[in-house]
Amino acid sequence: MDAVRKLIKLDIADPVRRELDEDAFWDDMVQEVVNGWKGLDPSLDAYFTRELAAHATYQNFDPKPLYIPSIIVSSLGDLGRLGLLNSYLPRSGDSRQTLTVQDIVLGIRARLPMAMNVLYEYDGRLSCHFFSGGEYTTKEALGLVTGCFEEWTAAMTR
């Protein structure tokens, strides 16, 4: 959480403000994420096992705590590493290829007040899909979330 505290400042006298601190992002936040993932087996079998364990807990899941305005980020990861669509990647000049998958679009029906973002990488491109329950989130409010994301992304990739 210390890395998050360096990037988001809360002060009773001022509104919440974002600090675009590249050192705090790359050296602290990214390192915390890397450390969190180091112990996980990235194989498809291990992913399947983790998903089975998660699904086993769903019968006791209570969604009521999710009915607050918040942000959730999830990731499918690098689809190329999964190898599921590699034989359909666009290859320039390969006239024998009968089917190509140019892009992947992900959509989730969300009837919750939170803004959600699902990230994934396909064919060398990172995609970020934002969505939220329309009855809770206006187009303008979701625009604020995506605008902040674009601002941070631009600042961190200069």
Secondary structure, DSSP 8 states (H G I E B T S, - for coil): -HHHHHHEE--SSS--EE---HHIIIIIIHHHHHHHHHTS--SHHHHHHHHHHHHHHGGG---GGG-SS-EEEEEEEEHHHHTSSGGGS--TT-TT---------------SSSEEEEEEEETTEEEEEEE--TTT--HHHHHHHHHHHHHHHHHHT-
